[in-house]
Amino acid sequence: MKKFMLFLFIVVSVPFFVSTSFATQTQGIQRPIVLVHGFMGFGEDEMLGYNYWGGFNSLKARLQEQGYTVYVAAVGPVSSNWDRACELYAQIKGGQVDYGRGHSNYFNHDQTDSLKSYPGFYPQWDQDNPIHLIGHSQGGQTIRLLAQLLETGHPGSDKVGYTDENEDSALFQGENQGWVTSITTLSTPHDGTTLAKGIDYIPFAQKFILTIASTIGVFTDEVVYDFKLGQWGLVRNPEESLRDYFKKVADSEVFNGSNDISAWDMDPVDGVREFNGWVEAQSGIYYFSLSTEQTFKGFFTGYHLPEPSMNPALRLATYFMGSYKKGDIDRSWFQNDGVVNTVSMDGPKRGSNDVIEDYDGTPQKGVWNHLGCQNLDHGDIIGVMPYPGETPEGYDKLYEWYRDLAVMLISLE
């Protein structure tokens, strides 16, 4: 890992410094970067300005200062990857979200949501104006699915929950090849997470969001947080407290056995095999992945335990994930970052034929170029509630790592 970071620093960082600024030189030319949050994530107008990408500092703003064009998406924090991909498409391209007639009929939710109509980050988006996508956690699955739909269209009736009904959205036509230059996934559960087997998602989400709220130093009800589940009829009322809103969502029928929800897509036994079975690496796209971990192997049990710098909000989950075994989920799954098992992060393997390679400085299209593993917990890699000094190896500041990642991505053009 240290050799990789040194290599990346030499190949990517040095050219950045010896030039007046690669990003500044290409301002107005380079392709936009879209940041896509993961499970429990939030947008720029939520959490009283606390950034999902950067915490008290905005990674978007820091990259923009260097001349990059960067957009931050805000999709359903607990929704299925299908619904999230449809929302992401509408946010980038512009227009009313369309979840698909067949999909919506099968899962019994609205085909659209009146609250999700967007002007578009980048309305000119097409094969002549492609973009780079960076996804954290479930966001990595979401951008994989978006690319799949763009390139191959609606999966058809041979996939569970999808039909061959005539669709209106251009997203489902399979005529949008070349719209995505690269996909980068950070701490993504490509093969699922055992967290899905051991906790109730909404109480876990509530604890995490309330921990962030206490970090910001505000009263609970002042926090703006939206599950964005309008397609299911779940909207936070103006006078509804955040705790009551969490309870309403937790008690809803959405979480009673539906496969159109994040818990299914991240289930390592069944859901992820279904997902990986048809969402595959596209031959014309560069794929990169980064893994994270912050556990150590216990001397007596061999279970993985949280390191001292693990965020307290994640430690209970870490203990569970560090000891969970069942069926073909063995000890190789113990190492984790508090939310996702590290073994799951390099790329899809369960039910997938995708190829995963250690990145050697020469990026390959249609192959997962694995950027190695960082000693960080699930929030550290995006700057959310890190301990002082927790940065990617070889960097003094988190944004410097993202800057060098941006330089590498732009070089692909």
C-alpha positions as CSV (number, residue, x, y, z in Angstrom):
1,M,0.0,0.0,0.0
2,K,2.8,2.4,0.9
3,K,4.5,1.7,-2.5
4,F,1.2,2.5,-4.2
5,M,0.8,5.8,-2.4
6,L,4.3,6.7,-3.3
7,F,3.7,5.8,-6.9
8,L,0.5,7.8,-7.0
9,F,2.2,10.8,-5.4
10,I,5.0,10.7,-8.0
11,V,2.9,10.1,-11.1
12,V,0.0,12.3,-10.1
13,S,1.0,14.8,-7.5
14,V,4.3,16.0,-8.8
15,P,2.9,17.1,-12.2
16,F,0.3,19.0,-10.3
17,F,2.9,21.0,-8.5
18,V,5.4,21.6,-11.2
19,S,2.7,23.1,-13.5
20,T,0.9,26.3,-12.7
21,S,-2.0,24.0,-12.0
22,F,-3.3,21.2,-14.2
23,A,-6.8,21.9,-13.1
24,T,-6.6,25.6,-13.7
25,Q,-5.0,25.0,-17.2
26,T,-7.9,22.9,-18.2
27,Q,-10.7,24.9,-16.6
28,G,-13.7,24.9,-18.8
29,I,-12.4,21.9,-20.7
30,Q,-12.2,19.0,-18.2
31,R,-15.3,16.9,-17.6
32,P,-17.4,17.4,-14.5
33,I,-17.0,15.3,-11.4
34,V,-20.3,14.2,-9.7
35,L,-20.1,13.1,-6.0
36,V,-22.7,10.6,-5.0
37,H,-23.3,9.9,-1.3
38,G,-24.0,6.5,0.2
39,F,-26.4,5.0,2.7
40,M,-27.8,7.6,5.2
41,G,-26.2,10.4,3.1
42,F,-27.5,13.9,2.7
43,G,-27.4,16.9,0.3
44,E,-25.8,20.3,0.5
45,D,-29.0,22.0,1.8
46,E,-29.4,19.5,4.7
47,M,-27.7,19.1,8.1
48,L,-27.4,22.9,8.5
49,G,-24.5,23.1,6.0
50,Y,-22.5,20.2,7.4
51,N,-21.0,18.5,4.4
52,Y,-21.3,14.8,3.6
53,W,-18.2,15.4,1.4
54,G,-15.8,17.1,3.9
55,G,-17.7,17.6,7.1
56,F,-16.9,21.1,8.4
57,N,-14.9,21.7,5.1
58,S,-16.3,21.3,1.7
59,L,-14.4,19.0,-0.6
60,K,-16.5,20.3,-3.5
61,A,-15.4,23.9,-2.7
62,R,-11.7,23.0,-2.4
63,L,-11.8,21.2,-5.7
64,Q,-13.6,24.1,-7.3
65,E,-10.9,26.4,-6.1
66,Q,-8.4,24.3,-8.1
67,G,-10.6,24.8,-11.3
68,Y,-12.6,21.6,-11.3
69,T,-16.2,21.4,-12.1
70,V,-17.8,19.5,-9.2
71,Y,-21.5,18.7,-8.4
72,V,-22.9,17.0,-5.3
73,A,-25.9,14.8,-5.7
74,A,-28.6,14.2,-3.1
75,V,-30.5,10.9,-3.6
76,G,-32.6,8.7,-1.4
77,P,-30.4,7.7,1.7
78,V,-32.2,4.4,2.2
79,S,-33.7,3.8,-1.2
80,S,-32.8,1.0,-3.6
81,N,-30.0,1.6,-6.1
82,W,-32.6,1.5,-8.8
83,D,-34.5,4.4,-7.4
84,R,-31.3,6.3,-6.5
85,A,-29.9,5.9,-10.0
86,C,-33.1,7.3,-11.5
87,E,-32.9,10.3,-9.2
88,L,-29.2,10.8,-10.0
89,Y,-30.0,10.7,-13.7
90,A,-32.7,13.4,-13.3
91,Q,-30.4,15.5,-11.1
92,I,-27.6,15.5,-13.6
93,K,-29.6,15.7,-16.8
94,G,-32.5,17.7,-15.5
95,G,-36.3,17.0,-15.5
96,Q,-38.8,15.0,-13.5
97,V,-37.6,11.7,-12.0
98,D,-39.0,8.6,-13.6
99,Y,-38.6,5.3,-11.8
100,G,-39.9,3.3,-14.7
101,R,-43.4,2.1,-15.3
102,G,-42.6,-1.6,-14.9
103,H,-40.5,-1.2,-11.9
104,S,-42.9,1.1,-10.1
105,N,-45.9,-1.2,-10.8
106,Y,-44.0,-4.3,-9.6
107,F,-42.9,-2.7,-6.3
108,N,-46.1,-0.7,-5.9
109,H,-44.8,2.8,-5.5
110,D,-45.4,6.0,-7.6
111,Q,-43.6,6.2,-10.9
112,T,-42.5,9.7,-10.1
113,D,-42.3,12.2,-7.2
114,S,-43.6,15.7,-7.6
115,L,-40.8,17.0,-5.2
116,K,-38.1,15.6,-7.5
117,S,-38.0,17.8,-10.5
118,Y,-34.6,19.3,-11.3
119,P,-33.0,22.0,-13.5
120,G,-30.0,19.7,-14.1
121,F,-26.4,20.0,-12.9
122,Y,-25.2,19.4,-16.5
123,P,-28.1,19.4,-19.0
124,Q,-25.7,19.0,-22.0
125,W,-24.7,15.6,-20.6
126,D,-24.2,13.1,-23.5
127,Q,-21.5,11.1,-25.3
128,D,-19.8,14.3,-26.4
129,N,-20.0,15.8,-22.9
130,P,-19.3,12.9,-20.5
131,I,-18.7,13.0,-16.8
132,H,-16.7,11.3,-14.0
133,L,-18.7,9.7,-11.1
134,I,-17.4,9.2,-7.6
135,G,-19.5,7.2,-5.1
136,H,-19.0,6.6,-1.4
137,S,-20.4,3.5,0.2
138,Q,-23.8,2.6,-1.4
139,G,-23.1,5.5,-3.8
140,G,-20.6,3.2,-5.5
141,Q,-23.3,0.6,-6.3
142,T,-25.6,3.4,-7.4
143,I,-23.2,4.8,-10.0
144,R,-22.5,1.3,-11.3
145,L,-26.3,0.8,-11.9
146,L,-26.6,4.2,-13.5
147,A,-23.9,3.3,-16.0
148,Q,-25.5,0.0,-16.7
149,L,-28.8,1.6,-17.5
150,L,-27.3,4.2,-19.6
151,E,-25.3,1.7,-21.7
152,T,-27.7,-1.3,-21.9
153,G,-31.1,0.1,-20.8
154,H,-33.9,-1.6,-18.9
155,P,-33.0,-5.2,-17.9
156,G,-36.3,-6.7,-19.0
157,S,-38.6,-9.3,-17.6
158,D,-35.8,-11.9,-17.0
159,K,-34.7,-9.9,-13.9
160,V,-36.7,-10.1,-10.7
161,G,-39.0,-7.1,-10.3
162,Y,-38.6,-5.6,-13.8
163,T,-40.8,-5.9,-16.8
164,D,-40.7,-5.3,-20.5
165,E,-43.3,-2.6,-20.3
166,N,-42.7,0.3,-22.7
167,E,-40.7,3.0,-20.9
168,D,-40.6,6.7,-21.7
169,S,-37.4,7.7,-19.9
170,A,-34.3,7.9,-22.1
171,L,-32.4,6.3,-19.2
172,F,-34.0,2.9,-20.0
173,Q,-33.4,2.9,-23.7
174,G,-29.8,1.6,-23.7
175,E,-28.7,4.3,-26.2
176,N,-26.4,6.3,-24.0
177,Q,-23.0,4.8,-24.5
178,G,-20.0,6.9,-23.7
179,W,-21.8,9.2,-21.2
180,V,-19.5,8.2,-18.3
181,T,-15.7,8.3,-18.5
182,S,-14.9,6.9,-15.1
183,I,-16.4,5.4,-12.0
184,T,-14.6,5.6,-8.7
185,T,-16.0,3.8,-5.6
186,L,-14.9,4.5,-2.1
187,S,-15.6,2.0,0.7
188,T,-18.4,0.5,-1.4
189,P,-20.2,-2.8,-0.4
190,H,-19.8,-4.4,-3.9
191,D,-20.3,-7.8,-2.3
192,G,-22.7,-6.5,0.4
193,T,-22.1,-5.8,4.1
194,T,-22.8,-8.1,7.0
195,L,-24.2,-5.1,8.8
196,A,-27.3,-5.9,6.8
197,K,-27.6,-9.1,8.8
198,G,-27.2,-7.7,12.2
199,I,-28.9,-4.4,12.7
200,D,-32.2,-2.5,12.0
201,Y,-31.3,0.1,9.4
202,I,-33.5,3.0,10.5
203,P,-32.4,2.9,14.2
204,F,-28.8,2.7,13.1
205,A,-29.4,5.6,10.7
206,Q,-31.1,7.6,13.4
207,K,-28.1,7.1,15.8
208,F,-25.6,8.1,13.1
209,I,-27.5,11.3,12.1
210,L,-28.1,12.3,15.7
211,T,-24.4,11.8,16.4
212,I,-23.6,14.2,13.5
213,A,-26.2,16.6,14.9
214,S,-24.5,16.6,18.3
215,T,-21.2,17.1,16.6
216,I,-22.6,20.2,14.9
217,G,-23.9,21.3,18.3
218,V,-27.6,21.8,17.4
219,F,-30.9,20.6,18.8
220,T,-32.4,17.6,17.0
221,D,-35.4,19.2,15.5
222,E,-33.3,22.0,13.9
223,V,-31.6,19.4,11.7
224,V,-32.9,19.2,8.2
225,Y,-32.8,15.6,7.1
226,D,-34.9,14.0,4.4
227,F,-35.2,10.3,3.5
228,K,-36.5,11.4,0.1
229,L,-39.1,8.6,0.0
230,G,-41.9,10.6,-1.6
231,Q,-42.5,7.8,-4.2
232,W,-43.6,5.8,-1.2
233,G,-45.8,8.6,0.2
234,L,-43.4,9.3,3.1
235,V,-42.8,13.0,3.5
236,R,-41.7,14.9,6.6
237,N,-44.5,17.3,7.6
238,P,-43.6,20.9,8.4
239,E,-44.2,20.5,12.1
240,E,-43.0,16.9,12.5
241,S,-40.0,16.4,14.8
242,L,-37.0,14.6,13.4
243,R,-37.5,11.7,15.9
244,D,-41.2,11.3,14.9
245,Y,-40.1,11.4,11.2
246,F,-37.6,8.6,11.8
247,K,-40.3,6.6,13.6
248,K,-42.8,7.1,10.8
249,V,-40.3,5.8,8.3
250,A,-39.2,2.9,10.5
251,D,-42.9,1.8,11.0
252,S,-43.8,2.1,7.3
253,E,-44.5,-0.9,5.0
254,V,-41.5,0.0,2.9
255,F,-39.2,-1.9,5.3
256,N,-41.5,-5.0,5.6
257,G,-40.0,-7.4,3.2
258,S,-39.6,-5.1,0.1
259,N,-36.6,-5.8,-2.2
260,D,-36.8,-2.2,-3.5
261,I,-34.8,-0.8,-0.6
262,S,-31.1,-0.4,0.3
263,A,-31.1,-3.2,2.8
264,W,-31.7,-5.7,0.0
265,D,-29.2,-4.3,-2.4
266,M,-26.5,-4.5,0.3
267,D,-27.5,-8.0,1.6
268,P,-24.4,-10.2,1.1
269,V,-26.3,-13.4,0.7
270,D,-29.1,-12.9,-1.8
271,G,-29.6,-9.2,-2.7
272,V,-26.1,-8.5,-3.8
273,R,-25.9,-11.6,-6.0
274,E,-29.0,-10.5,-7.8
275,F,-27.5,-7.0,-8.2
276,N,-24.1,-8.2,-9.4
277,G,-25.7,-10.7,-11.6
278,W,-26.8,-8.1,-14.1
279,V,-24.9,-4.9,-13.2
280,E,-21.5,-5.4,-14.7
281,A,-18.4,-3.4,-15.7
282,Q,-18.9,-1.7,-19.1
283,S,-16.0,-2.0,-21.6
284,G,-15.7,1.7,-22.3
285,I,-15.5,2.9,-18.8
286,Y,-12.6,3.2,-16.4
287,Y,-13.4,1.7,-12.9
288,F,-11.5,2.5,-9.8
289,S,-12.1,1.3,-6.2
290,L,-10.6,2.2,-2.8
291,S,-10.9,0.1,0.3
292,T,-10.9,1.2,4.0
293,E,-10.5,-0.6,7.3
294,Q,-10.0,0.4,11.0
295,T,-10.0,-2.8,13.0
296,F,-7.3,-5.2,14.4
297,K,-7.4,-8.9,15.0
298,G,-8.0,-10.0,18.6
299,F,-5.3,-12.1,20.0
300,F,-7.5,-14.8,21.7
301,T,-10.6,-15.0,19.4
302,G,-9.3,-13.9,16.0
303,Y,-12.3,-11.6,15.8
304,H,-11.7,-8.0,14.5
305,L,-12.1,-5.2,17.0
306,P,-12.3,-1.4,16.5
307,E,-9.1,0.5,16.6
308,P,-9.0,3.4,19.2
309,S,-9.6,6.0,16.4
310,M,-12.8,4.3,15.2
311,N,-15.8,6.6,15.4
312,P,-17.8,5.7,18.6
313,A,-21.0,5.7,16.5
314,L,-19.7,2.8,14.5
315,R,-18.1,0.7,17.2
316,L,-21.1,-1.5,18.0
317,A,-21.5,-2.4,14.3
318,T,-17.7,-3.0,14.1
319,Y,-17.9,-5.6,16.9
320,F,-20.8,-7.4,15.1
321,M,-19.1,-7.3,11.7
322,G,-15.8,-8.4,13.1
323,S,-17.2,-11.7,14.4
324,Y,-20.1,-12.6,12.1
325,K,-19.8,-15.9,10.2
326,K,-22.4,-17.9,8.4
327,G,-22.4,-20.1,5.3
328,D,-19.8,-18.8,2.9
329,I,-19.3,-15.6,4.9
330,D,-16.1,-16.6,6.7
331,R,-13.3,-14.9,8.7
332,S,-12.1,-13.1,5.6
333,W,-15.2,-10.8,6.2
334,F,-14.1,-9.8,9.7
335,Q,-12.0,-6.8,8.7
336,N,-14.2,-3.7,8.3
337,D,-14.4,0.1,8.5
338,G,-17.5,0.2,10.8
339,V,-20.1,-0.1,8.1
340,V,-18.7,-2.2,5.3
341,N,-16.5,-5.3,5.3
342,T,-13.2,-4.5,3.6
343,V,-13.2,-7.7,1.5
344,S,-16.3,-6.4,-0.2
345,M,-14.8,-3.1,-1.4
346,D,-12.3,-3.8,-4.2
347,G,-15.0,-4.8,-6.7
348,P,-17.9,-7.1,-7.3
349,K,-17.1,-10.8,-6.9
350,R,-20.3,-12.5,-5.6
351,G,-22.4,-13.4,-8.6
352,S,-20.1,-11.3,-10.8
353,N,-17.7,-11.9,-13.7
354,D,-16.0,-8.5,-13.3
355,V,-12.2,-8.5,-13.3
356,I,-10.4,-6.8,-10.4
357,E,-6.7,-5.8,-10.7
358,D,-4.3,-4.0,-8.4
359,Y,-3.7,-0.6,-9.9
360,D,-0.1,-0.3,-11.3
361,G,-0.4,3.2,-12.7
362,T,-1.8,2.1,-16.1
363,P,-5.6,2.3,-15.9
364,Q,-7.6,-0.2,-17.8
365,K,-11.1,0.2,-19.1
366,G,-13.8,-2.4,-18.2
367,V,-11.6,-3.6,-15.3
368,W,-11.7,-2.7,-11.6
369,N,-8.4,-0.8,-10.9
370,H,-8.1,-1.3,-7.1
371,L,-6.3,1.7,-5.5
372,G,-5.4,-0.2,-2.3
373,C,-6.6,0.0,1.3
374,Q,-6.5,3.0,3.7
375,N,-6.5,2.8,7.5
376,L,-9.6,4.9,7.9
377,D,-13.2,4.3,9.1
378,H,-16.2,4.6,6.9
379,G,-16.7,8.3,7.6
380,D,-13.0,9.3,7.6
381,I,-12.6,8.9,3.8
382,I,-15.3,11.6,3.3
383,G,-14.2,13.8,6.2
384,V,-17.2,13.1,8.5
385,M,-16.4,13.2,12.2
386,P,-12.7,12.1,11.8
387,Y,-10.3,12.1,14.7
388,P,-7.5,14.7,14.4
389,G,-4.8,13.6,12.0
390,E,-6.9,11.0,10.3
391,T,-6.1,11.4,6.7
392,P,-5.2,9.1,3.8
393,E,-1.7,7.7,4.0
394,G,0.9,10.2,2.7
395,Y,-1.4,13.3,2.9
396,D,-1.7,16.0,5.5
397,K,-5.2,17.0,4.4
398,L,-8.1,14.9,3.0
399,Y,-8.8,17.4,0.2
400,E,-5.2,16.9,-1.1
401,W,-6.0,13.2,-1.7
402,Y,-9.2,14.1,-3.6
403,R,-7.3,16.7,-5.6
404,D,-4.8,14.1,-6.7
405,L,-7.6,11.7,-7.5
406,A,-9.2,14.5,-9.6
407,V,-5.9,15.0,-11.4
408,M,-5.7,11.3,-12.2
409,L,-9.3,11.2,-13.5
410,I,-8.9,14.3,-15.7
411,S,-5.7,12.7,-17.2
412,L,-7.9,9.9,-18.6
413,E,-9.5,12.4,-21.0
